[in-house]
Amino acid sequence: ESTLTWSGVGNVDGIIWGARKDSKQKREILLLKNGIIGCRCPTPRVSVLPIEEGSTLIFATDGIRSDFTNEPVWGRAPQDLADPILNQYSKDTDDATVLIVKFGGLSP
């Protein structure tokens, strides 16, 4: 179906970058609900988003400043994106995780 089903709770950020600068889906921030799993967990909201072959998902925990979402991704491999995000946007006061996924096409 070329979609991504997304749900998130807490202090994390997610963004999808389209496959190319001229993509219909250039950049989309994934929406989250505030809360803490096991304590003040709200009812999760599920979003289903269209996703193009070659799009990139970047997910970062709260140890990464949210302005990382301005980093363009086109033509860069996942590791070549993760290293500068961790080096330039990590907070000194928290642990940090970055997950980057490039979406391939569906096999016939």
Wavefront OBJ file of the C-alpha trace (Angstrom):
o trace
v 0.000 0.000 0.000
v 3.060 2.302 0.250
v 2.020 3.662 3.632
v 3.606 4.068 7.056
v 1.477 3.483 10.156
v 2.799 5.623 13.002
v 2.034 6.114 16.673
v 4.259 7.636 19.324
v 4.203 8.799 22.938
v 6.711 10.935 24.784
v 9.672 13.112 24.020
v 10.726 11.748 20.670
v 10.807 13.262 17.190
v 10.093 11.693 13.850
v 10.276 13.049 10.332
v 9.812 11.590 6.873
v 11.735 13.083 3.979
v 10.529 12.341 0.452
v 12.830 10.514 -1.922
v 13.841 13.665 -3.849
v 13.739 17.450 -3.481
v 10.901 17.550 -6.026
v 8.865 14.815 -4.297
v 5.203 15.416 -3.496
v 6.065 14.331 0.031
v 9.040 16.618 0.631
v 9.056 16.605 4.455
v 6.482 15.555 7.043
v 6.886 15.802 10.820
v 5.315 12.853 12.658
v 2.903 13.959 15.383
v 3.171 12.569 18.910
v 1.192 12.663 22.147
v 2.840 13.892 25.347
v 3.064 11.339 28.114
v 5.148 8.694 29.802
v 4.650 5.009 29.105
v 3.379 3.353 32.301
v 2.611 6.614 34.091
v 0.643 9.259 32.202
v 0.129 7.465 28.932
v -2.571 9.024 26.752
v -4.630 7.022 24.303
v -2.285 6.585 21.344
v -3.285 8.245 18.092
v -2.440 6.272 14.981
v -1.579 8.039 11.733
v -1.314 6.383 8.345
v 0.852 8.333 5.913
v 1.659 7.728 2.271
v 5.320 6.982 1.689
v 7.324 6.942 -1.513
v 9.987 4.437 -2.471
v 13.320 5.948 -1.460
v 11.863 8.071 1.373
v 13.796 8.383 4.622
v 12.402 8.107 8.159
v 14.445 9.696 10.948
v 13.453 8.954 14.532
v 15.302 10.568 17.452
v 14.932 10.424 21.222
v 14.829 13.482 23.466
v 18.628 13.468 23.803
v 18.702 15.010 20.303
v 17.665 18.665 19.835
v 14.590 18.840 17.614
v 16.182 21.258 15.136
v 17.864 18.213 13.543
v 14.711 18.053 11.390
v 16.155 20.842 9.227
v 18.990 18.590 8.001
v 18.356 17.710 4.330
v 18.717 14.022 3.565
v 18.669 13.622 -0.214
v 21.411 11.436 -1.623
v 22.834 10.514 1.784
v 23.183 7.021 3.223
v 21.641 6.326 6.669
v 24.995 6.230 8.487
v 26.063 9.468 6.760
v 22.920 11.068 8.235
v 23.103 9.529 11.711
v 26.694 10.537 12.487
v 26.266 14.309 12.015
v 22.885 14.301 13.783
v 24.456 12.612 16.819
v 27.549 14.837 16.707
v 25.845 18.197 16.091
v 22.459 17.889 17.820
v 23.115 15.726 20.910
v 22.381 17.278 24.299
v 25.058 17.045 26.980
v 22.388 16.280 29.594
v 20.759 13.138 28.162
v 21.394 9.939 26.286
v 20.632 10.026 22.559
v 19.385 7.585 19.935
v 18.855 8.126 16.210
v 17.192 5.553 13.968
v 17.231 6.080 10.211
v 15.316 3.911 7.745
v 15.352 4.220 3.951
v 12.257 2.707 2.357
v 12.744 0.458 -0.646
v 10.182 -0.655 -3.161
v 7.881 -3.609 -2.797
v 8.943 -6.853 -4.457
v 6.585 -8.127 -7.164
l 1 2 3 4 5 6 7 8 9 10 11 12 13 14 15 16 17 18 19 20 21 22 23 24 25 26 27 28 29 30 31 32 33 34 35 36 37 38 39 40 41 42 43 44 45 46 47 48 49 50 51 52 53 54 55 56 57 58 59 60 61 62 63 64 65 66 67 68 69 70 71 72 73 74 75 76 77 78 79 80 81 82 83 84 85 86 87 88 89 90 91 92 93 94 95 96 97 98 99 100 101 102 103 104 105 106 107 108
